[in-house]
Each structure stands twice: as structure tokens, then as C-alpha cells.
């Protein structure tokens, strides 16, 4: 049985003024699959990811999420974003709220969960992350790895269908990277649909079903993880991998 495609991207272009960052990208993302996006800095990776939930508005092309054209003027983009979790490089936690409040405010306000229901759900996630003792802590009292794990929980609290990760370990000290990558690996094992922009090559190989190589605003290679690293076809990808592996 063929995997169900949950996101279809067709002819996606994005320009900032005269600078074209994305150039005619077309690809699909399947349910319960993990796709990593790698490539050189300035290649368009983060812009592409941000277009997928319209944090950046495409200049042209279409993005269809679960049958809904996100680029249509008739689409309630806020309603669709609730189904697409996003984890950024720099956590974006509310510094004036403790961990529990950070986790429960959106489910209570947007998904209309009761405080008791939201807090019970949050504690369940915190236990899974080994962070149940941090519920009353403020972001300033957490390590970078703890903050990023809390940011992942915050996205999971909205019960998304897809999770987007924009270089989730790039702001972390090296010893903290592993604890965040372990959380993402566990989500992959549980069947979460994920699209991950990352510079962590070993992690990308371990966790991904597919890997896209984005360079110059185009998809230069799109293959299964093992083939991507063991038998790259694109000369540009071959050159890139020689430098980073």
C-alpha cells in the first residue's frame, strides 16, 4: 500500500526583492515519514521550511496540506498551523512564564482544553522527557538542551499532524545536542511525520526515510537515507559530503 502524501509542494518559488531564494521546488511529504533537508548555508533550507506553514509567504507555487491549499486566500491559515508544529533554533519560550504555563497556555486558549486536562497532558510529556521536576522552573533556570526539549513538548501539546524542525540543535553546546536528538529519534519511532533542517549528518542518516539536498534554491538530490550517503549522484552533493563527513 502506497504511503499517503500529506504535503504536496508544486512549483514553489520565493524571492526577497530581487534575490530568488527558492526556485521551482516540487516534492511530496508522506505521513509517518521523516525527511531531513541538508545543504550549504544560504541554500534556502530554512526558507523552504518556513514556507511550509506560511511563516514565509511563497512568491508563487502551491503548498497543499492534507487536501487544503495553504496559499489560497480562502484558507484559514491559523487553523491549519495548529496541525503543523514548529520547533525553532532559539526555543522562543516565554521568559516570564514557568514551564507549565509555557506548555499549557496555547492548548487552553486555542484548543479549549481545561487547565486540569492541559496540565495532565503536559506532565505526561515532561515525564517522557525526564523533565517532570522542571514544571515550575522558568526558562532562565534551564540549560539549552532542556529549553529545546520543552520547546518540542510545547509543539506536541497542540497534537500536530506534522512537526517541522529548523536546525533544532544549532544553538546548543555540543554535550546538549544528543539529548535533543534522542527525543526526535523517539518521535520518529512513534510514527510522527517530521521535516527536519539539520547539519547533523549522522543523525540525518539514522532517523530519516528520505533526505533532500537543497542548493541554490533547488532540490539537487532526493533519495533514501542510505543511498543518499553511500551513492550520491549529484556532483554538487558529492563535493558537499566530502567537506562535511
C-alpha positions in Angstrom: 0.0 0.0 0.0 1.4 3.4 -1.0 2.2 5.9 1.7 -0.3 8.7 2.0 1.1 12.1 0.9 0.2 14.7 3.5 2.0 17.7 1.9 2.4 18.4 -1.8 4.6 21.2 -3.0 4.4 22.3 -6.6 6.4 25.0 -8.4 7.4 26.7 -5.1 9.3 30.0 -5.6 10.3 32.6 -3.0 12.0 35.8 -3.6 13.1 38.6 -1.3 13.2 41.6 -3.6 15.5 40.7 -6.5 17.0 37.8 -4.5 15.5 34.5 -5.5 15.9 32.1 -2.6 13.7 29.2 -3.8 13.4 28.3 -7.4 10.6 26.0 -8.7 10.6 23.3 -5.9 8.2 20.4 -6.3 8.1 17.5 -3.8 5.8 15.4 -1.6 6.0 14.5 2.0 4.4 11.3 3.2 2.6 10.6 6.5 4.6 8.9 9.3 7.9 9.5 7.4 10.9 11.6 8.4 12.6 13.8 5.8 15.8 15.7 6.5 16.8 18.7 4.5 20.5 19.4 4.3 22.7 21.7 2.2 25.1 24.6 2.3 24.3 27.8 4.2 22.2 30.2 2.1 20.8 27.3 0.0 17.2 28.0 1.0 16.6 25.3 3.6 15.1 27.4 6.4 13.1 29.5 4.0 11.7 26.3 2.4 10.7 25.0 5.9 9.1 28.3 6.8 7.1 28.4 3.6 5.5 25.0 4.5 3.4 26.6 7.2 3.4 30.1 5.6 5.7 31.8 8.1 7.1 32.9 4.8 4.6 33.5 2.0 5.6 31.9 -1.2 6.1 34.2 -4.2 4.4 31.6 -6.4 3.5 27.9 -6.5 1.3 25.9 -4.2 1.5 24.0 -0.9 -1.3 21.6 -0.3 -1.5 20.3 3.3 -3.9 17.4 4.0 -6.0 18.5 1.0 -6.0 22.2 1.8 -4.2 24.7 -0.4 -2.4 26.8 2.1 -1.7 29.5 -0.4 -5.4 30.1 -1.2 -6.8 33.4 0.0 -9.8 31.4 1.3 -7.7 29.2 3.7 -7.8 29.9 7.4 -4.0 29.6 7.8 -4.1 29.9 11.6 -6.4 26.8 11.8 -4.0 24.9 9.5 -1.0 26.0 11.5 -2.5 24.3 14.6 -1.9 21.0 12.8 1.8 21.8 12.0 4.2 22.0 14.9 7.3 24.2 14.5 10.5 24.0 16.6 13.0 26.8 16.0 16.7 27.2 16.6 16.3 29.5 19.6 13.5 27.9 21.6 11.2 31.0 21.7 9.8 30.2 25.2 8.0 32.9 27.2 10.6 34.1 29.7 8.0 35.5 32.1 6.2 32.1 32.4 7.2 28.9 34.1 7.5 25.7 32.1 4.0 24.5 32.9 2.4 27.8 31.8 4.5 27.8 28.6 3.2 24.4 27.8 -0.5 24.9 28.7 -1.3 28.4 27.5 -1.9 27.5 23.8 -3.9 24.3 24.4 -6.1 26.1 26.8 -6.7 29.2 24.7 -6.7 27.7 21.2 -7.8 24.1 21.7 -10.1 25.0 24.6 -8.6 22.3 26.9 -9.3 22.7 30.7 -6.4 23.6 32.9 -6.5 20.2 34.5 -6.6 18.4 31.2 -3.7 20.6 29.8 -1.6 20.2 32.9 -2.1 16.4 33.0 -1.1 16.2 29.3 2.0 18.4 29.9 3.2 16.3 32.9 2.9 13.2 30.8 5.2 14.7 28.2 7.6 16.1 30.8 7.9 12.6 32.4 8.7 11.2 29.0 11.5 13.8 28.6 12.8 13.3 32.1 11.9 16.9 32.9 9.0 16.4 35.3 10.9 18.3 38.1 11.2 21.4 35.8 7.4 22.2 35.7 7.7 25.2 38.0 11.1 26.4 36.6 11.5 29.4 34.4 13.4 29.3 31.1 16.3 31.3 32.6 16.8 28.3 35.0 17.1 25.7 32.2 20.0 24.5 30.1 19.9 25.0 26.4 19.1 21.3 25.9 16.3 21.5 28.4 14.8 24.6 26.8 14.8 22.8 23.4 13.1 19.7 24.8 10.5 22.0 26.4 10.0 23.7 23.0 9.4 20.3 21.4 6.9 19.4 24.1 5.1 22.8 23.5 4.6 21.8 19.9 3.5 18.3 20.8 0.9 19.8 23.2 -1.1 21.0 20.1 -1.3 17.4 18.8 0.1 18.3 15.4 -0.1 16.1 12.4 3.4 17.2 11.2 6.4 18.6 13.0 8.9 21.0 11.4 12.3 21.4 12.9 14.6 24.3 11.9 18.1 23.3 12.9 16.9 22.3 16.4 20.5 21.7 17.7 22.4 24.6 16.1 22.1 26.9 19.2 23.2 24.1 21.7 26.5 23.3 23.3 27.9 20.0 21.9 27.1 18.0 25.0 23.5 19.0 24.9 22.9 18.0 21.3 22.5 14.3 22.0 19.6 14.7 24.4 17.5 16.7 21.9 18.3 14.3 19.0 17.3 11.4 21.2 13.8 13.0 21.6 13.5 13.4 17.9 14.6 9.8 17.3 11.9 8.6 19.7 9.2 10.7 17.9 10.3 9.1 14.6 9.9 5.6 16.2 6.4 6.5 17.3 5.5 7.5 13.7 5.4 11.3 13.9 5.6 12.9 10.4 8.7 15.2 10.6 10.6 17.5 8.3 14.0 18.5 9.7 16.5 21.0 8.6 19.8 19.9 10.1 23.6 20.0 9.9 23.9 16.7 11.9 24.8 14.3 9.1 25.0 11.1 11.3 21.6 11.9 12.8 20.0 12.6 9.4 21.2 9.2 8.2 19.9 7.4 11.3 16.5 9.0 11.6 15.4 9.8 8.0 13.4 7.9 5.5 14.5 10.4 2.8 17.0 13.2 2.6 16.7 16.3 0.3 19.8 18.2 -0.7 18.9 21.8 -1.3 21.4 24.1 -3.0 20.9 27.4 -4.8 17.2 27.3 -4.0 16.6 23.9 -5.8 16.4 20.3 -4.8 19.6 18.9 -6.2 19.1 15.4 -4.9 16.2 13.5 -3.2 16.9 9.9 -2.1 16.6 7.3 0.7 19.0 8.0 3.5 21.5 5.2 2.9 21.6 5.8 -0.9 22.0 9.5 -0.3 25.3 9.0 1.6 26.6 5.8 0.0 25.8 6.5 -3.7 25.3 10.3 -4.2 24.7 11.2 -7.9 24.9 15.0 -8.0 28.5 16.4 -8.3 27.5 19.2 -6.0 26.3 16.8 -3.3 29.5 14.7 -3.7 31.6 17.8 -3.1 29.4 18.8 -0.2 29.6 15.4 1.6 33.4 15.3 1.2 33.6 18.6 3.1 31.2 17.7 5.9 31.8 14.0 6.6 
